[in-house]
Amino acid sequence: MNKYQKLFKQLIYVLSEENIEYVIIGTLAYSEYAPPRATTNINFMISENDCCKFESVLKEYGIDFIWNAHQQLIITVKDDSDETKKYPLALSFQITPKGLTFNQPISIEIFGMADVPVASPEALVALWCVAVSKGYSKSYYDAQMMIKLKLADVDRCIAVIEGLHETNANKVLRSILTGNAMYVDTINMDEALMMPSELIQTHEEIERAKAHRYNASQERRRQLHEGIKQVK
C-alpha cells in the first residue's frame, strides 16, 4: 500500500471516529457519474463547524497541512516511486458553502474503504456554479457537462442553488441553461437574478427549441428525398 492510500484510509478513520461529516467532491466525484478523468487530488467537503476540530485532530496525528488561496486545507503526499515524485498527490478539504447540505450522497468504495459518501450530481453542479461565481472559471465546464449529459436533474439543481446564501451561482446556472455564455468569461454577472420558476421555464423552452430544430431538419430531408425521386 502506498503512502497516499494509507493516509486516505487514516483520514477516513479519523473523520468517522471524530463524527466529522464529509462528502467527496471534485474530479473523483465527477468520475462516478460522468466519463472518468485522471486526477492526483481527492477533494473533501466538511462543515464549517467541524473545521477547527479537524485542524486540531490533524495536529494531534502529526499530519502536515496548509491553507491555500482558495480557502482549502491541503495535505500533500509524495509517493516512494520515481514516477509520482514529480506529481505530488493531494487530499484537499473545503468548507461547505452556507445553505448547502450533504443531501442524498451515494456510497462508493475507495482504496478498499467501503461506504465513502460522494456528493450528488446536483450538489456538484451547485458547488461548481459557486466556484465560477468566485472566479474559478474551469468549474463552468464541469457543471455544463453534467447538465448537457443529463446527469443532474435541473429542477433539483435549481432547488439546491436557491438555498445558497450570498452567491451568484444561479446566474452561472442560468447561463448554462440558456446557452447565453459559450465561454465562462462571457457570463454577465450584472444581470438580474432569475426566480427558479423562470429557470425551469427557460429549460423547457430550450427543449422545445431542440424539438423544433429536429422536426425542421427531418422535413428538409423529406423534401430533399422527394426532389431526388422526381428527378429520377
CORHUVEN-V858857 format. One record per pair of residues at least 24 apart in sequence whose ideal C-beta (glycine too) atoms are under 10 Angstrom apart, sorted by the first residue. I is the first residue (numbers start at 1). J is the second residue. D is the distance in Angstrom with one decimal. If there is no record, write none. Layout:
BEGIN
i = (I/I)
j = (J/J)
d = (D/D)
END
This chain:
BEGIN
i = (1/1/2/2/2/2/2/2/2/3/3/3/3/3/3/4/4/4/4/4/4/4/4/4/4/4/4/5/5/5/5/5/5/5/6/6/7/7/7/7/7/7/7/8/8/8/8/8/8/8/8/8/8/9/9/9/9/10/10/11/11/11/11/11/11/11/11/11/11/11/12/12/12/12/12/12/12/13/14/14/14/14/14/14/15/15/15/15/15/15/15/16/16/17/18/18/18/18/18/19/19/20/20/20/20/20/20/20/20/20/20/21/21/21/21/21/21/21/21/21/21/22/22/22/22/22/22/22/22/22/22/22/23/23/23/23/23/23/23/23/23/23/23/23/24/24/24/24/24/24/24/24/24/25/25/25/25/25/25/25/25/25/25/25/26/26/26/26/26/26/26/26/27/28/28/28/28/29/29/29/29/29/29/29/29/29/29/29/29/30/30/30/30/30/30/30/30/30/31/32/32/32/32/32/32/32/33/33/33/33/33/33/33/33/33/33/33/34/34/34/34/34/34/34/34/34/35/35/37/39/39/40/40/40/40/40/40/40/41/41/41/41/41/41/41/41/42/42/42/42/42/42/42/42/42/43/43/43/43/43/43/43/43/44/44/44/44/44/44/44/44/44/44/45/45/45/45/45/45/45/45/45/45/45/45/45/46/46/46/46/46/46/47/47/47/47/47/48/48/48/48/49/49/50/50/50/51/51/51/51/54/55/58/63/65/65/65/67/68/68/70/70/70/70/70/71/71/94/94/96/96/97/97/97/97/97/97/97/97/97/97/97/98/98/98/98/98/99/99/99/99/99/99/99/99/99/99/99/100/100/100/100/100/100/100/100/100/100/101/101/103/103/103/103/104/120/120/120/120/120/121/121/121/121/121/121/121/121/121/122/122/122/122/122/122/122/122/122/122/122/122/123/123/123/123/124/124/124/124/125/125/125/125/125/125/125/125/125/125/125/125/125/126/126/126/126/126/126/126/126/126/126/126/126/126/126/126/127/127/127/127/128/128/128/128/129/129/129/129/129/129/129/129/129/129/129/129/129/129/130/130/130/130/130/130/130/131/131/132/132/132/132/132/132/132/132/132/132/132/133/133/133/133/133/133/133/133/133/133/133/134/134/134/135/136/137/137/137/137/138/139/139/140/140/140/140/140/140/140/140/141/141/141/143/143/143/143/143/143/144/144/144/144/144/144/144/144/144/145/146/147/147/147/147/148/154/154/154/154/154/154/155/155/155/155/157/157/157/158/158/158/158/158/158/158/158/159/161/161/162/162/162/168/170/170/170/170/173/173/173/174/174/174/174/176/177/177/177/177/177/178/178/178/178/179/179)
j = (111/112/77/79/80/81/84/89/111/77/78/79/80/84/89/40/42/76/77/78/79/84/88/89/90/91/111/77/79/89/110/111/112/113/77/111/61/63/75/77/89/91/111/42/75/77/89/91/110/111/112/113/116/110/111/112/113/61/63/42/44/54/57/58/61/63/75/91/93/113/44/110/111/113/114/115/116/113/54/57/58/60/61/63/44/46/50/54/57/93/116/113/115/57/50/53/54/56/57/50/53/44/46/47/49/50/51/53/54/57/93/45/46/47/49/50/96/101/102/105/117/46/47/50/54/93/96/102/105/116/117/119/96/102/103/105/106/116/117/118/119/120/123/124/105/106/108/110/116/117/118/119/124/92/93/94/96/105/118/119/123/124/127/128/92/94/119/124/127/128/139/142/142/108/110/116/118/105/106/108/117/118/119/120/121/123/124/127/142/118/119/121/124/128/142/145/146/151/118/106/108/118/119/121/124/151/106/118/119/120/121/124/145/146/149/151/152/121/124/142/145/146/148/149/151/152/145/149/142/89/90/76/77/84/87/88/89/90/72/74/76/88/89/90/91/92/75/89/90/91/92/93/110/111/116/72/90/91/92/93/94/119/127/72/73/75/91/92/93/94/116/117/119/72/92/93/94/95/96/97/100/102/117/119/123/127/73/93/94/95/96/102/95/96/100/101/102/95/96/97/98/95/96/93/95/96/93/94/95/96/93/93/93/91/91/92/93/93/92/94/94/131/134/135/136/95/134/127/131/123/127/126/127/130/131/134/163/164/165/166/167/169/163/164/165/166/167/126/130/160/161/162/163/164/165/166/167/169/126/127/130/160/161/163/164/165/167/169/160/163/156/159/160/163/156/152/153/156/157/160/146/147/149/150/151/152/153/156/157/146/151/152/153/154/155/156/157/158/159/160/161/152/156/157/160/151/152/157/160/151/152/153/154/156/157/158/160/161/169/172/173/176/152/156/157/158/159/160/161/162/163/164/167/169/170/172/173/160/161/164/169/169/172/173/176/157/160/161/164/167/168/169/170/171/172/173/174/175/176/161/164/166/167/168/169/172/169/172/168/169/171/172/173/175/176/181/184/187/189/164/166/167/168/169/170/171/172/173/187/189/167/168/169/184/184/183/184/185/187/184/172/184/172/175/176/181/183/184/185/187/176/183/184/169/172/173/175/176/184/172/173/175/176/177/179/181/182/184/176/176/173/176/177/203/176/199/200/202/203/204/206/196/199/200/203/196/199/203/194/195/196/197/198/199/200/203/196/196/199/195/196/199/193/194/195/196/199/199/202/203/198/199/202/203/203/201/202/203/205/206/202/203/205/206/206/209)
d = (8.1/8.8/8.4/5.1/6.9/7.7/8.2/8.7/9.5/5.2/7.4/5.8/6.9/9.6/8.2/9.0/8.7/10.0/4.8/8.9/6.1/8.2/9.7/4.6/9.1/8.1/8.4/9.4/9.5/9.6/8.9/4.5/8.0/9.3/8.9/8.8/9.9/7.5/7.1/5.6/8.9/6.9/9.9/6.7/9.7/8.8/9.3/6.6/7.0/5.4/9.7/7.4/9.2/9.0/6.2/7.4/5.8/7.3/7.9/9.3/8.1/9.4/9.4/8.6/9.0/7.9/7.7/6.5/9.0/9.8/9.6/8.1/8.7/5.2/9.9/9.6/6.6/8.6/8.3/5.6/8.0/9.1/6.8/8.7/8.1/7.9/8.8/7.9/8.7/9.7/9.8/9.6/9.7/8.8/8.0/6.6/7.5/9.3/5.7/8.5/9.2/9.6/5.9/7.9/9.4/4.5/9.2/6.6/5.8/7.9/9.8/9.3/6.8/6.0/9.3/6.8/9.0/9.8/6.1/10.0/8.6/4.8/8.4/8.1/9.0/7.8/9.4/8.0/9.5/9.0/7.0/9.9/8.7/5.2/9.5/4.9/9.5/8.9/4.8/6.4/4.5/8.7/7.5/9.7/8.1/9.7/7.8/7.6/6.2/6.7/4.6/6.6/10.0/9.4/10.0/7.8/9.7/9.8/7.9/4.9/7.6/6.3/6.0/9.2/7.7/9.1/9.0/8.4/8.6/9.5/9.6/9.0/8.3/9.0/7.6/9.6/7.6/9.0/9.1/9.1/9.7/4.8/5.3/9.0/8.7/8.8/5.8/9.3/10.0/9.7/9.7/8.9/6.6/9.1/6.1/8.2/7.7/9.2/9.7/7.0/6.1/5.4/9.3/9.0/9.5/9.8/8.9/8.7/9.9/9.0/5.3/7.8/9.8/7.1/8.3/4.7/8.0/8.7/9.7/8.5/6.2/6.8/10.0/6.2/5.9/9.9/9.1/8.8/9.6/9.3/9.6/9.9/9.7/8.1/5.4/7.3/5.1/6.6/9.9/8.9/9.6/9.4/7.3/4.7/7.4/6.0/9.8/8.3/7.7/5.2/7.5/9.8/7.7/9.5/9.7/8.1/9.0/8.1/5.2/7.9/7.1/9.4/9.4/9.5/8.7/9.9/6.9/6.9/4.6/7.4/9.9/9.9/10.0/9.9/9.7/7.4/5.7/7.5/5.4/9.0/8.4/7.8/9.9/6.9/8.6/7.5/8.7/5.7/7.8/6.8/6.9/9.5/7.2/5.3/9.8/9.3/8.3/4.8/6.6/9.3/7.9/9.4/9.4/9.6/8.9/9.3/8.1/9.5/5.8/9.6/6.9/9.6/9.5/9.6/9.0/9.4/8.3/9.7/7.9/9.6/7.5/8.5/8.3/9.6/7.2/6.7/9.9/8.7/9.7/9.5/9.0/7.9/7.2/5.4/9.6/9.8/9.7/5.7/7.7/8.8/6.7/8.4/9.2/6.9/4.3/7.0/8.5/9.3/10.0/8.7/9.0/8.7/4.4/4.2/4.6/8.7/8.1/9.9/6.2/7.3/8.1/6.9/8.9/7.0/6.0/9.2/9.5/9.6/8.5/7.8/8.8/9.5/7.2/9.5/9.1/8.0/9.2/8.0/9.8/8.4/5.6/9.4/9.5/9.7/5.1/3.7/7.5/8.4/8.1/8.7/9.7/5.2/6.2/8.9/9.1/4.3/4.8/8.9/7.8/5.0/8.8/9.0/9.2/9.0/6.2/9.1/7.2/9.4/9.7/9.0/4.8/9.4/9.0/9.0/4.8/9.7/7.6/7.9/9.0/9.4/7.2/8.5/9.2/9.5/6.5/9.5/9.5/4.4/5.0/9.6/8.7/6.6/8.9/6.1/9.5/9.7/8.2/9.3/9.9/9.6/8.6/8.6/8.0/9.5/9.7/8.2/9.4/6.3/8.7/7.9/8.3/3.7/7.5/8.3/4.1/5.2/9.5/9.3/8.0/8.3/6.7/10.0/5.3/8.3/4.6/8.1/8.7/8.8/8.4/7.7/9.1/4.6/9.4/8.9/9.4/9.9/6.1/7.4/9.6/9.7/10.0/5.8/3.7/5.4/8.9/6.9/5.5/9.8/8.7/7.1/8.3/8.4/9.4/9.6/9.3/8.5/4.2/6.9/9.1/8.2/8.7/8.5/6.8/8.2/7.7/8.0/8.2/4.0/9.3/7.8/9.8/9.4/7.7/9.2/7.0/7.4/9.9/6.1/9.9/9.4/9.8/8.9/5.0/9.8/9.6/9.3/9.9/9.0/9.7/9.1/8.1/5.3/7.1/9.1/8.3/7.7/7.2/9.6/5.2/9.6/9.7/8.2/8.9/6.2/8.4/9.8/8.8/9.9/9.4/9.4/4.5/9.0/9.7/5.1/6.6/8.7/6.9/8.4/8.9/8.7/5.4/9.2/8.4/6.6/9.1/8.2/7.3/6.8/10.0/10.0/8.4/6.1/7.1/10.0/9.9/10.0/5.3/5.2/9.3/6.6/5.5/8.7/8.5/7.2/7.1/9.4)
END
